[in-house]
């Protein structure tokens, strides 16, 4: 689904969120200083042919040494191997969206392995959101103004994908990190 500061050109920091091919499980991978940890859902979140929207939130909580995956406002059980434990990992504070790929993998600075599906309302914060924050976001999905919530000072980027046409994705956060759309994406009237 996305990659932030992916592992190209010798980078030691990486964040990936992806749907595991064939299983429908959601994985959240974090690499910092060449050490990686992951969280993976114990069961499928997506299924082939399904036509329903999912509200996905992945959280890396440095103070708790844990990562979490929420689907549709609820904390999801993780599998026993990829249990979200971040012990021993020093998280970088990502303050920019340099090298951010949404819906593709970063292959040495070029988008590849494009996601088949729809994406709407993609946001990044540089703080761990609480369960209450996530529940409120899920309840207000599609109508929330993320610049007015209690975590707006930590909002790094927010792409709503409401342009309808063109090759730019406007960042609705105060940071104005306008994105470039590639691979001829199609806008959809379907909304969550």
C-alpha positions, 0 to 999 in steps of 0.5 A, a space after each residue: 500500500 505504501 512505503 516511506 523512506 524505503 530501502 533504496 540507495 543504502 537507506 537504513 530507515 524504512 516503513 512499509 504497509 502492505 497487503 500480503 499476496 495470497 493471504 489478505 493479511 496486512 503487514 506493517 514493517 519498520 526498519 531503523 538503523 538497519 534493524 527491522 521489526 514487523 506487525 502482521 494481522 493474524 487473519 485476512 483483512 482483504 479478500 480477492 474480489 471484495 468491494 468494500 472499503 477498509 479504514 486502516 491505521 498503523 501506529 508505531 509507539 516508540 514509548 511503548 516499544 510496540 506497533 499496532 494495526 487498526 482496521 475500521 477503528 478496532 485494534 486487530 490481533 497480530 500473529 505470533 511471529 510478527 507481533 509488533 514488538 519494537 524492543 531494541 529498535 530506535 525509531 527515526 522521527 519522520 518529519 518529512 514525506 521524502 521518498 513517499 510512495 502511496 500504492 506502490 513500492 519504491 524501487 531505487 526511487 521509481 514506483 513499482 509493484 502498483 497496488 490494485 485497488 482504491 485509496 482515499 484519505 491517506 495521512 501521516 502523523 509523527 506521533 503515535 495516535 491513541 485508540 481514542 484518536 483512531 476511533 474518532 477518525 474512523 467515526 468521522 471518516 470522509 468528513 473530518 478536518 485533520 487540521 483541526 483535530 487534537 493531533 494537527 500539530 503532528 500532521 506531516 501529510 494528508 492526501 485526500 485524492 479529491 482532485 478528480 483528474 490530473 497528475 497531482 495529489 494535493 497535500 491538505 496539511 499545512 506542509 503542502 507536500 504535493 504528490 505526483 500521480 504516476 501509472 495513470 491512476 483512475 479516479 473513482 466515484 466510489 467513496 468510503 
